[in-house]
Amino acid sequence: MKPIVIVKDLEYGYSIQVIVKSISFEVFEGEVLTLLGPNGVGKTTLLKCINALLKPKVGVVYVDGKEVHKLSEKELAKVIGYVPQEHKPSFPYTILDVVLMGRISRLGIFSIPSKRDYEKAYEVLKLVGIDYLAQRPYTEISGGEKQLTLIARALVQEPKVLLLDEPTAHLDFKNQVKVLSIVRKLAKKRNVAVIMALHDPNLAYMYSDKIALMWKGQIFAYGKPSEVITKRNIEKVYGLKVEVINHGNLRLVIPKSISSEF
């Protein structure tokens, strides 16, 4: 089986400041890869390079055998769905309208959404469990519902790859679990390769097939969650003393008290 995403020797930076460097990995269909690490290690920059929003100084990214930085915006939208950290529309579009925007790459220049496009939109809304919100204004729903709307908008593009930048940011505990459970289920059900950025090692362990633990713009450790989420790795990358506890099929990372430092 061939990988659907290949990132090879990627480097990006500004003048003498390097943000990410020597990044290489592969992702297969139906696989969830998590870019894990604290703020500022280059996770968002790496996702933007994969999505051709930023052009790397060195290296190349292939998706479905095509170099992403040589694709047009319309061609790119047919293979990659991107869910940013935040999305603030200036107009109170309905949830259905927001999702339909994901069909633009499938329409002609003067076309309007067809009956089939509407069917696709309702299909993905049902898939992520928010079809009952179709006519609600996007500006009047919860953070978790907004994340699911953006995931639905990306999925309606019918991409081969789904990129998510901190999909649990600003969500409560219940919605974090809900969103990541749906993402993992969609990867398997639709055979979509998922690359997502997270900063919580416990969530990464629970919902990933592989983890790329990032530190100082590079991949510090890469592999299965059980191989990457270790006491040594987490303490080195996060600069925090932790306990790592195995509980059934789970591995929990628990920070030690730091109150004495304040």
Secondary structure, DSSP 8 states (H G I E B T S, - for coil): ---SEEEEEEEEEETTEEEEEEEEEEE-TT-EEEEE-STTSSHHHHHHHHTTSS--SEEEEEETTEEGGGS-HHHHHTTEEEE-S----SS--BHHHHHHGGGGGGS-TT----HHHHHHHHHHHHHTT-GGGTTSBGGGS-HHHHHHHHHHHHHTT--SEEEEESTTTT--HHHHHHHHHHHHHHHHHHT-EEEEEES-HHHHHHH-SEEEEEETTEEEEEE-HHHH--HHHHHHHH---EEEEEETTEEEEEE---GGG-
